[in-house]
Amino acid sequence: MLDTISSQYDSFIYWRMPIPRLDVAELEGLGLADMALYKPKGGLGKLGDRDSQDLSQEEDSLLQFNSFNFWRAPIASISSLDFDLI
């Protein structure tokens, strides 16, 4: 009889899909080949003024593309006559 408690097939690691490897050609097409894949926001030392300004400008430019604003449906415009009917 199969022991289901210690079976290797009950493991999450066995059944999960493997993480695909990144293709360098795709990263170059996106313009991400020269950038680090992970940039920590904080560190042991303090960031310089120039670095913090660059980060804030980058965050401002990407603010419109966050997951909430980019994917939500636009707010429907309601005329004042329709609003009075509500």
C-alpha positions as CSV (number, residue, x, y, z in Angstrom):
1,M,0.0,0.0,0.0
2,L,1.2,3.5,-0.9
3,D,2.2,5.6,2.1
4,T,0.6,9.0,1.3
5,I,2.1,10.8,4.2
6,S,5.7,10.4,3.1
7,S,5.1,10.3,-0.6
8,Q,7.2,12.6,-2.7
9,Y,4.2,13.3,-4.9
10,D,2.4,15.1,-2.0
11,S,5.1,17.8,-2.0
12,F,4.4,21.3,-3.3
13,I,7.8,21.5,-4.7
14,Y,7.2,18.4,-6.8
15,W,4.0,19.6,-8.4
16,R,4.7,23.3,-8.9
17,M,5.8,24.6,-12.3
18,P,9.5,25.4,-12.5
19,I,10.4,29.1,-12.8
20,P,11.4,29.8,-16.4
21,R,14.9,31.1,-17.0
22,L,15.2,34.7,-18.3
23,D,16.2,35.1,-21.9
24,V,18.9,37.7,-22.4
25,A,17.6,38.6,-25.9
26,E,14.1,39.4,-24.4
27,L,15.7,41.6,-21.8
28,E,17.7,43.5,-24.4
29,G,14.5,44.0,-26.4
30,L,12.9,45.5,-23.3
31,G,16.0,47.6,-22.6
32,L,16.6,45.9,-19.3
33,A,19.9,44.1,-20.1
34,D,22.1,46.8,-18.6
35,M,19.9,47.3,-15.5
36,A,20.1,45.2,-12.3
37,L,17.2,42.9,-11.9
38,Y,16.8,43.8,-8.2
39,K,17.5,47.2,-6.8
40,P,17.1,47.5,-3.1
41,K,15.3,50.6,-1.9
42,G,17.4,51.0,1.2
43,G,20.8,50.0,2.3
44,L,23.2,50.2,5.2
45,G,24.4,53.6,4.2
46,K,22.5,56.7,3.1
47,L,21.8,57.3,-0.5
48,G,23.3,60.4,-2.0
49,D,21.1,63.4,-3.0
50,R,21.6,62.7,-6.6
51,D,20.6,59.0,-6.3
52,S,17.5,59.9,-4.3
53,Q,16.4,62.5,-6.9
54,D,16.9,60.0,-9.7
55,L,14.8,57.4,-7.8
56,S,12.0,59.9,-7.1
57,Q,11.9,60.9,-10.8
58,E,11.8,57.3,-11.9
59,E,9.0,56.6,-9.4
60,D,7.0,59.6,-10.6
61,S,7.3,58.5,-14.2
62,L,6.2,55.0,-13.3
63,L,3.3,56.1,-11.1
64,Q,0.8,56.1,-13.9
65,F,1.6,52.5,-14.6
66,N,1.0,50.9,-11.2
67,S,-1.3,47.9,-11.2
68,F,-4.4,49.8,-9.9
69,N,-4.3,52.8,-12.2
70,F,-3.2,50.9,-15.3
71,W,-5.7,48.0,-15.3
72,R,-8.8,49.5,-13.8
73,A,-11.7,50.6,-16.1
74,P,-12.0,54.3,-16.6
75,I,-14.5,56.1,-14.4
76,A,-17.7,56.8,-16.4
77,S,-18.6,60.4,-16.9
78,I,-22.0,61.3,-15.5
79,S,-23.8,64.4,-16.6
80,S,-25.5,66.6,-14.1
81,L,-28.9,65.6,-15.5
82,D,-28.2,61.9,-15.0
83,F,-26.8,62.6,-11.5
84,D,-30.0,64.4,-10.5
85,L,-32.0,61.3,-11.5
86,I,-30.0,59.2,-9.1
